[in-house]
Amino acid sequence: MSEKTLEYRVKECIIDRLDLEVTPEEIIDSEPLFNEGLGLDSLDSLELVIAIGKEFDVTIGDDEYEVLNTIETICHFIREKNSQLV
């Protein structure tokens, strides 16, 4: 089996941490994760900050929560902060 993409790994991390009833394939990279997208809320954002930080060895600061908007923005942030995951 080929190595999983960063996008796929981020989706798995979100699904596992938030115990969502979706598959990674059902999450579209460019769609919003909050409100009309996956329907996540502010409590979910705190969980995501912890999970993504732990899983991908990055720190999302209080003023950087906008990176949680989509899978694309999360992956872009991770790639900028952790060059080993490029």
N, C-alpha and C positions, 0 to 999 in steps of 0.2 A: 504494500500500500504506500502511496506517495505521502510525503510529509504534509501536514495540515497547514493551510495558509494562516497568516496572522488574523485575518478577518474571521475565519472559521473558529479559531481558538478563542477570540474575543466573544463570539456568539455563544460558544460552549460555556465560557466563564460566566456570562450574564445569565444564561438559562440555569446553570447549576446553583449560582449564588442566590438567585431570586426564585428558584423552584418554579419556573415558568412551564406551561403546558404547550410548548412549541418546539419545533426542531430548528437547528441552525439554518437549514435550507429555507425555512419559512420567513426568516428575518432578512429583509432587503437592506443592503448596505447603506443606501442613501435615504431611507425613510426614517422619520423621527422616532426616537425611542420613548419619548414622553408624550402625554396627552393623546392625540389621535393616532400615534404610531402603535407601539406596544402597550401604551396606557400606563407607563411607569409614573411614579410620583416622587415627591421630594425625599421621602424615606428611602425609596429605592436608589436614589442618586447617592445617598450616603453609603449604602451597601456596595454600590458599584465602585465608588472611590476606593474603598477598602479592598474589594476583590481584585480590581484591575491593578492596583498598586502592588498587592501581594503576588499576583500571578505573573506580572510583567516587569516587576522591579522598577516602577516609576512612582513618582509622587504627584498627585493632582492637588494643587493648592486651592484654597478657598475662592480665589479669583479666577480659577480655570475650569469651573464646572461646565462651561459651554462646550468643552470638548466631549461631553457625554451626549451631545445631541443625536449623533448617528454612529453607526459602526464605522463609517468612513472617517469621521472626525476623531473618534477614539484611536483608530489605527494610525492615523497621521500623527497624533500626539505621541503615541507609544514609539513610533519610528524616530521621531525627533529626539525623544528623551533617552531612548535605549538603542544605541547604534548596533547592538548585537542582534536585534530583531529585524533588521532592515530587509 
